[in-house]
């Protein structure tokens, strides 16, 4: 049995684990029977690399010489692809994971332990259950029985160096195989590449040791079954073994009112916090920024000081030279925010020369913005954390080449009406550089620990987005961590400059960094720290809406799916008003797409692509508004804060949303019917009709109906009832019926979609026996009766045939089963 002390919020927690046999103390004297003399195993001809342990290469064998100080220490391995195979590209988990050089493929925490029999055990380590209470009333002794850590490998001790108190083991064979410590994440591997390692075509390329890390490069050839047969791929991998701090970082617990990333929603189970139960606990991700010992008094007085260890990001030497200054500026833009936490020069972006032989992009001591020559239009901010505390150990920001293509599309569609620089087939380098800068800042924000704040833009009044002085001073969203790309609300007559168009690090971001990184006085107790952090939040939220955090949609938080304030790609506190302004600008952009995107000699492919971007932006506006149906706003609070946590969207707002959709979507938006574009590019009106169908499908989805029913129970007579919503929806979609008007082809398609989705909803309700089925059935019968009356007065043959078809479909579902049942009874 072993005991390990871990300091969390100043508490000494006992982290308990077992080996398969009783582990020996690191300094235990070994029996040398059968162990060869050190010079025979490590001859003078060995090529050695010295770090926190020494690596020897003897012939083609790699030996680890482990000092006593390494045994039972927390080690962490990060596994990455250095070079990916040709023709090996796929989308995994909706992301380009495990495809390109620099991509993460796995990570683990482990120990080396001496065990009887002159062997060293490599054990995976878990800290998911913790207790520091070893008193008679504590549970730490019981946890000992439930936390036996798995042994992944055993290595015979080959030699002992008594002078240095070290032992030597041979790691060659283990490192050359696909295993759970130095290979792919075992959950992902069967999906990513499911074949074995071909040992005859795999080898260790190099192992280098450093003061706090060891870097292993190896080439592995692996196979993968595919429909066309088995394919063979050769990878070059890098494994970083990182020596975790002996004294773990002091943690800061996650608070839902400030948007920080956490390892998982329940990093570990704390058996001490709740004396009669268990509390799931999670820590925020953050870098270990601390004042230097000699500056601590100045820091506590509120003076700016430099941290012991600043955060340094290097730019991948393979990055095109012209974009490097903008990436660096995006990193350095966070310096102001960190000054709010008391640190100056706390984050720095640095360029690396392509010919700098001392720089190793795979060295775990380096944080790198990695340039990836990829067709994927994306960028990601990735960090690796100490599993014990959430401390960021290192980071790779992935910068995919084709992100510039999507930046061009966003900017033309969202800002083309107000910025003439967007009206060109290619943005100039200065403008593109500024767009790269904002994406760089967003991703660096993730590496600092900040998660998406989709609710930030909803704290800004829509009319302020058109106020030149205000929006240029404050920005169109208080957080760069929002998905609020550009100010699409501003109109040409507002004459707003790029200061009011581009996103930037805003008031919320500065506050969140201050809350997460401000170091508290050393003499504070755990309970005092919790009280201080809570008071900071409650005081700050009193000063302005811009400091609120609105979580993105995540499965872990079901209510995050229901709050219409927390949406991506939206702006302002009124989705209807913002969308109306956005549509005005799209109507200005659409007629100019061909002239803005085509130069002599070009085909019309790009113009067609941009037409689809206009349609996609229009779709966003429609669904921003539709989120109000059955919506529930969530404002996390502690007990001393006034007000409620949950607030239903008002019936009035939902009714206005219905009116908007009837006018802008369900009444055919002919302004999007660009016949000239259709004659030149491979696009048509089907993509617009698809939005109508998607909206009908969403509004008549069983989950949506049940959510609205839940809001009826929550709000009572103040709610927007399902029956009324269905009636309002029907009245707009079938508006031709009471006035005997001819029904256009587009409207017929819309009405047919409505009936088919209504039938699906009704059948689903019958099979699940939900309460709303009765309301849906009544609505379907009313529509059936409306259709029957309208058939005889239809304005033309096409309309009559259409109405008859819809009537037959509904009748067959509602009445024929009953008629057949009656016939069977009579027989």
N, C-alpha and C positions, 0 to 999 in steps of 0.2 A: 504494500500500500504506500502511496505517496501523498503528501499534502503540498499544495501550492498556494501561495498568497497572491491575491489579485486585488488591487486597490481601485474600487469603484466609488466615486463621490467621497473619497476619504475613508470608506469602510474597508476593512480587511475581510475579504470573502474567501472562504475555503473552497478551492476548486479540486474536486476529488476524482481520482481515476485509478484503474488497475492495469497491470500488465498480465500476460498469461501466466507468468511465474513471478515470484517476488523480485522486483527490480533491485539492483545493487546500487549503493551510493556511488556518485560519480567518481569519488576518490578511492573506491574499494580496490584493494590489492587483488590482482588476478593470479590464479594458478597458471604458471607458464608451461605446464605439461602439454606437449604437442604443438606449442607455438614456436615458430622459427625465430631465430635472432633477427633483430631489426634490419641489419645491413643486408641480409639475404633477401628480404622482401622489398626494401627501399634502398637499392644500390646507389652509389655516388653518381651513376649515369642517369638516374631518374630526372625527368624534367618536372620541376616543382613550381607551384603557384601558391603563394602564401597570403592568407586572409584570416578571417576569424577561425577557420580551420584550413589545413594545408591539403592541396590536391597534388598527387604525384602521378605522372604518366610513366609507366614502366612497360616498354614495348608497346602493345596496344591495350594494356590494362590501365584502368583508372582507379587509384587508391585514395580513399579519404583518410587523412590522419586527424582524428578527433581528440581535442584536449578535454580534460575533465570539465572545463568551464562550459562546454557545449552540451554535455549530457543533461537531460531533463529541462533544457531551455526550450522555450517556444520558438519554433521555426516555421516559416511560411513559404510556400512555393507558389509562384505565379507562372503559368505555362502559356506560351504564345507561339503563334506561327511567325517565323522569320520570312520564309519564302514559301508561297503557296504554289500548288501544282498548276500546270497549264490545263485549261479546259475544266477547271474545278470551280464552278460557281453555282450557288443556289441560295435561295432565301430561307432562312431558318428563324423561327419565332418572330416573323415579320421584320427581320433585320438581316443585314449582311454579316452575320456572325460566322467566324471560322472559315472565311473565304480568302482573306488577303493578308499580306505580310504585316505583322503588328497586331493581328486579331487575337483576342483572348480565347483560350480553349479550356482552361481549368485552373483551379487553385485549391490549396489544402493547407491545413496547419498540422504539424507533426512534431514528434520528439525522437531523438536518439536516446535509448536507455540501455545500460548494461544489465544483462541478466545472467543467471548461473549457466555454466557450461561454456564459458569463454565466448559468449555471443553478444551481439548488439541487436536490439530490436528497434525497428522503425515502426512507430505507432501513430496513427491518425488521432488527433485530439479534438474533442468537442467541449465547449463551455456552455451548452444550452440549458443546463440545470445547475443552479448555484445556491449555496447556503453558507453563511459565515457563522451560524449559531451552533456552537458545539456544546452548549449547556445541556442540562438534563431535559429541558423542554424543547431543544432544537431538533432539527431534522437532518443535520449534516451527516450523522452516522448512518441514517437510513439511506441517504443518497449514495453512500459508498457502495451499497449493494446493487445500485442501478446504473452505475456509470463506469463500467469496464470498457476501456478504450481498445479498439481493434488493432491487432498486430498485422501490418501489411507485408513485412518481410523480416527475416532473420539473417544476419551476416556473421559468419565465423570471424573471430579476431585473428588476423594474420600475423600481427607483430605488436610488440609493446615497446614504447620508448619511455623508459623509467626516468630519464633525465628531464624530459619535457612533460611527463605525466599524460601521455597520449597513447591511443591505440589505433591500429591501422585495419581498415576493412576494404574489401574489393567491391566496388559498386558497379562494375562494368556491365555485367549481365542484366542487372535490374534496370539500369538506366537505358539499356538498349531494347527493352520491351515496352509494350503499351501497358501501363499500370495505373492504378487509381490515384497515385500520388503525383507522378511526373507526366501524366498523359492527359487525355481528354476528360472532361467532366463525365463521369460514368452514366449520368442521366442522358446526356446529349450524344455520346459516342455512337450508340446503335443507329441513330438517325443520320448523323453526319458522315461517318465512315465505319462500316460494319465488318470489315475484314481484319485478318491478323497481320502482324508485322512480318515482313519477309526478312529474316535475319541475314540472309546472304546478300541482301542489297541495302542494308542499313548499317550505320556506324556512328560512333561519337566523333564529332568534328573537333571540339575544343572545350576545355573547362578552365575557367579563370576565377581565382579567388580574390576577394576584396575585403576591406575591414568589416563590413556589415552585410555582405552578400556574396554569393557564389553564382556564376553564370555558366550554364551548360548548353552547348550547342550540339545538336545531333541531327542526323539525316535519317529519316525513316521512310521506307517504301511499304505501302499498305494497299490492300485491295478493297473493292467495294462492289457488291452485287448490284446490278442494274437491269432494267428490262432487256437491254441489248446484250447482256452477258457481263462477266466480271471485268471491271476496269481497274487498272493499276495506277496509283498516284505516288509520287515522291514528294515529301515535305521536308523543309528544314525547320526544326523547332528550337525554341529557347526555353529553358527552365531556370527561373531565378529562385535561389534559396536565400531567403531574407531572415536575418537574425532580428527577431522582434525585441523591442525595448525590455530591458530587465525590469524597469519600473514603468508599468503601463501608464499611458496618458490618463489624466483625470477626465472623466466622461461628462457629457451633458445630455440629459434625457430629452427625448423627443416630446414636443408639445404641438398639438394639432393646430394651434393658432399662429405658428410660425413655420413656414414651409421648408423643412429640412428633409433630406433623404436619410433613411435609416437602413441598416443591413437587411432587415426584414421587419414586418410589423411586430413580431415577438422575437427579438434577438435571443433572449434567454428567459427561462422561468425562474423568478426570484421566490424562493421558499421562505424568505424572511420578512418581506414587505407586508404581507397579509398574514397575521398570526394564525388565522384559521383557514387559510387557503393558499393559492398560488397566484402571483401577479406576473402577467406577461409584460416584459420590459424591453425597451429598445433605445439605443443611443443614436444621436445624430452623427452624420459623417462630417468630419472637420480635420483640418491640418493642425498640427501641434505648434501653434504660435504662442510663444512665451517670452516675456521680457528677459533680458540678460540679468544675471544675479546682481550686477553692479547698478542696473537701471531700475530695479524693482521699486524702490522708494519713489523715484521720479514717476514711474508708471502709475503707482497708486495715487499720486497727487494729480494725475490727469495730464501729464506731459506726454507728448509723442516720443516713442522710443523705437529703435530697430529691434526686431525679434532675434532670438538666439539663432534661429535657422529660418531664413526667408524661403518663400515658395518660389522656385525658379522653374520656368518652362523653357525648354529649348525648341527651336523650330527645326524640324527635319531638314537636313541639308539637301534632300531631294526636292524640296518645295521650289516651285518657280520663283525666281528672285524678286519679281515685281510685286508679289503678294506678301512677302515676308514682313515689310514694315507695317502693313495693316493687321496682320495676325499678332504682331508684337504689341501694337497699340491696343488691340482688343483685350490682351492680357493685362497691360499696364493700366487700363481704364479702371480696374478694380482697386487700384491703390487708394483712391479717395474713400471708397467704402471701408477698407481696412483701417484707414486713419480714424474712422469713427469708432473702431474698437481699440484705438490707442497705439497702433503700429504704423510707422512710416517705412517706406521701401519694403513692404512686406511681401509683395508679389512682383516678379520681374520676368519679362520675356527677353530671351537672348537668341541671337542668330549664331549658327554654327557653320563654319566654313566647310565646303564640300571636301576639302583636302585635309581636314583636321583629323589626323590619325589617332588622337587621344580620346576622341568622342565615340562612344558606343551607344547606339540608339537602343540596344537591348539591355543595357546596364540598368538594373532596378533602382539605382540611385538617381536616375535621370527621369524627370517628367518631360514628355515630348509631345509636341503637336505634330502628328504623323500625317504626311501627305500620301494619299492613296490614289494611284492612277486607275480610277474605277468609273464605270458608267452609272454607279449608284449616286443619286442626288441626295446626299445626306451629310450630316456631321454629327458626331457623338462625343460627349465628354465622359470619359470612363476613369474610375479610380479604383484602387485596391485598398481595402481597409484591414486593419488589425481586428480580427474577429472578437477580441476580448473587449475592445473599447470603442470601435468606430473610427480610430485615428487613420487618416489617409496616409498610406505608405508611399504610394507612387501613382502616377497618372499618365495615361496616353489619350490624348484628344485625337480622334480620327477625323481627318479632313479629306472627304472624297472629292475628286476633281469635278464631278458633274454637279456638285452643289451650286456652281455658278450658273448652270442652266436654269435651275429652279428659281434662283434669285432673280434672274432676268425676267422670267415669267411672272413672278410675284410682283415685281416692281412695275412692269408695264401695265398689268391688269389693275393693280391697286393704286398706283400713283400716276399712270399715264395721262389722266385727265388734268392733273395739276402741276406736273413737272415735265417740261418739254424734253429734258434729257433722256426720258424713258422712251421717246418716240423714234426708235431706231432699231435696225436688226441686231445690233450689238452695242451694249453699253460701253462707254469709254472706260479706260483703266482706272481713272480716278473715282468715278462713281461706283464701279464694281468693287474697287478696293474698300470703299466705305461700307458697302453692303457686307463684304467679307469681314470687316471689322466688327460689325454688330453680331454676326453669327459666331465669331470667335469669342466675343464677350459672353454670349449666351452659354456656350459650351464650357467656358472657364467657370461660369457661375455654377454649373453642375459639379465641376471638380471641387469647388469650395464647399459643396454640400447642399446647395439650394436645389429644390425641386421646382417643377413647373408651377407657376402661380396663375392659373387660368382665370381666376377671379379678379385679377388686378385691374384689367381694362374696364370692368363693370363698375368700378368706383369713380370713373370720370364721367361727368355730365356730357351728353352728346354735343350740346351747343358749345361747350368749351373746346371741342375738337375743331371748331370753325373760328374760334377766337384767336387771331394771329398772335397777339401779345402773350396770351395765357399758354397756348399750346407750345409755342417756341420756348417759353421759360420752363415749363413743367414736363413736356413730352406728352404723347397721346396715351401712354400707359405708365403707371408708376413702377412697373417692373419689367426688366428685360427678360425675365424668366417666364413671362406670359408668351403665348403664341398670338401676339397682336403685331403682325408683320409691319404694315405701313398704314398711314392715316387715309383710309379710303373714304372717310366721311367728309373731309375738307373739299370745298368746291373751288372751281377756278377763280371765282371772284373774291375768294378769301385771301389770295396772294400769300399763301403760307410757304415758307422756305423749308429746306431739308431738316432744319432743327425741329420742326413740327411734324415731319413726315417719318423720319427714321426712329426706331426704338433706341433706347439708351439705358444705362444703369440709372435707376430712379429712386425715389424716396423709400419705397418698400425695400428694395435691395439693400440700401445702405443701413436701414434699420435692422433687417434680418441678419446681416453680417455683424452688426454691433452686438445683437443678442447672442449670436452663436460664438463669437470670438472674444468678446470682452472678458478678460481674466479677472476673477473675483479675488478679493483680498485673501491672503493665505490663512488668516486666523478665523475664517468663517466655518461654522459647523455645517454638516450636511443639511440639516433642517433649515438653517439660515440661508444657505445657497438656494434651496428650492423656493423659499419665500421671496428672495430677492429677484430671481428669474421670473417668477409669477407676477411680482409687482411691476417689473419692467413692462411686461406685456399689457397688463390692465391699464397702466398709466399711458402707454403709447397709443392704445386703441381709442382712448378718450380724445386724442388730439386730432384725429382725422381718419376718414374712410380709406385713404390711400395706403394705410399701414395694415389693412386686412389681407389675410391669405385665403385664397380660394383654390382648393385642391383640384387637380386634374381628375379625370374619370379613372378610377382604379377599382378592380373587383374587390379588394380588401375592405373598401368603404362603400357599401351599397348606396348610401345617400348621395355620394358624389355623382351618381348618374342622373340625379333628379334636379340639381340646382341650375337653373337657366343662366345664372350669373357666371358660372364656371364653364365656359366653352372656349374652344380654340378657334382662332382666326376671326374673333368678333371684337367689336369696339363699343364702348360707351355703356351707359346705364339704361338705355332704351333700345331694344333690338329692332323694334318697328321703325323708329325714327332713323336709326343708324342705317338700316337696310334700305330705306327709301332714298337716303343720300347716296348710298353705294350704287343703287340701281340707276340713279341719275348719271353718275359717272360712267357706268358701263354703257349707257346709251350714247355717251359722247365718244367712247373708245371704239365700240363695235364698227361704226361706219369707216373708221380709219385704219383698221387692222392691216389691210393689204398694203396700203402705202407706208405704214410704219414698220412692217416686218419684212418687206421684200425689196431686194436690190436687183439691178439688171443682171440677168443670167440665172436667177434663182427660180426654182419651181414654187408652187403654192403650198407645199407641204407645211412649212412653218406657219403660214397664215392660218391653215386649217387647225394646226395644233393650238394656236393662240385663240381661235374661236372656241375650241373645247375648254380652254382655260377661262374664257368669259363665262361659259355655261357653268363651269364648276364653281366659279365665284358666286354666280347667281344662286346656285344650289345652296351654298353656305348661308346666304342671306335668308333663304326660305327656312332652313332648318334651325337657324338661330332663333327665329320667331317661334317656330313650332315647339321649342323646348319648354315653353310656358305651360303647355297642356299637362295637367296633373303635376306641375312642378312643386318642389319643396325646397325652400332655402334653408341652409344649415349654417349657423354661426356658433362654433364651439365656444363654450364659456366655462369659467370656474364659478363656484357658488357665490362668490362675492361680487360678480359682475351683474349689472341689471339687465333685464330683458330676457327674451326667450331664446332657445337654441333653434327650434324649428318653426318656420313660418310658411304657410301655404301661399302659392301664387293666387292673387285675387281673381274672382270670377270676372270682374271687369276687364282685367288685363288679358285673360284667356279669350274673352269674347272679341276684344280688339284684334288679337292675333288671328282669330278665325276670319274676321273681316279682311285683314291684310292678305291672308292666303287666298281667299276667294277672289280678291281683286288682282293680285300680282302673279298668282300661280295657276289657279283652276280656271279663271277666265283666260283663255289661250293667250300667252305672251307673244303676240305677233311681232313685236319689236326684235325678238331673237331670231325671227325667220329671215335670214339673210340669203336671198335667192342668188345674188351674185357670188357669194362665197360658196354656195352649194354647187354652182356651175364650174367652179375652178378647183376646189379642194374636195377631198374624200370625206366630207362631213354632211350632215343633214339634221332635220328637226327631231329625229328620233331621240337624240340625247336630251332634248328639252322635255319631250313626252316621258322619258324615263324618270325624270325628276318628279313629275306629277304622280307617276305610278309608285315611286319610292315613298312619296309623302302619304299617299293613300294607304299603302302597306303599313307604314309606321303608325298611322293614326288608328287603323283598325287591327292592330296587333293585339293579341290577347293580353300581353304584359302591360301595354299602354292602357287598355280598358280597365284592367284590374288596378293599376296605379290610380287612375281617376276615381275608381270606386273607393279606394283606400282614402283618397282625399275628401270624398263625401263623408266618410265616417269621421275624419279628422276635423273638418270644418263645418259640417252640418249644412244649414241653409245658406251659408256663405260660399259654398263650393259651386263649381261648374259641373252639374250632374252629367253622367254619361248619356242619359236620354236626351238632354238638351244639346249636348255636343253633337250627337249623331243627327239630331234634327237639323241643326244649323249647317252641318256639313252636307247633308242631303239637299237642303234647300238651295245651296249654291251650286252644287255639282249637277243637279237636275233642274236648274232654273228655267229651262225651256218648256218644261211640262205644263205649268199653269197658264202660260201665255201662248201655248200651241205654236211655238217657234220651231223652225227647221233646225236640226241638230247637225253641226258640222262634223267632218270626219275626225278632227282632233278631239272634239268633245265626246264623240261616240266612244273613242278609245278610252277616254278618261272614265266615262260612265261604266263601261264594261269592266274596267279595272276595279271600280268601286264595288260592283255587284260580286265579282269573283272573290274579292278580299272579304266582303261581308259574309259570303257563304262559308269561306274558310274559317272566319271568326266564329260563326254559329256552330259549325261542326266541331271545332276545337273546344268550344264551351260545353257542348253536349258530352264530349269524351272526358272532360276534366271536372264536370259538375260544379262550375263556378257560379256565383250568385248573379253575375252580370249577364248570364245567358238569357234570362227572362227578358231583360231590357233589350238585348240584341234581337231576340225573337220578335218582340212587339214591333221594333223598328223595321225589321225585314218584312213583316206582314204589311205595315203601312206603306212601304215602298212598293211592294207587290200590287197593292190596291191602286196606288198612284199610277203605276205603269199600265195597269189594265184600263183605267179611265182614259189615259193619254193615247192609247193605241188608236181608238176610233177617231180622234181629232188630230192625228199626226199631220204635220205640214207637208210632208212629201213621202214617197214610197221608201226611200232610204231610211228616213227616221222611223217610219212605221215598222219596217222589218227589224230594225235595231231594237225598238222598244218591245216588240213581240219576243225577240230572242231573250232579252233580259227577263221578261216576265216568265217565260218558260223555264229558265234556269232557276229562278227563285221558287216558282211553284213546285218544281220537281223536288226540291229540298224540303220545303215547308209542308206540303200537303200530300204529295203522292205516297210517302211512307205510311201516313195515317190511313189513306184510302185503301192501300193494299192490306193493311192490318185489319180494317173493317171487313174486307172481302174474305179474308182468311177466317175471321170469327164467324161470319154468316155461313161459310161452308162447313 
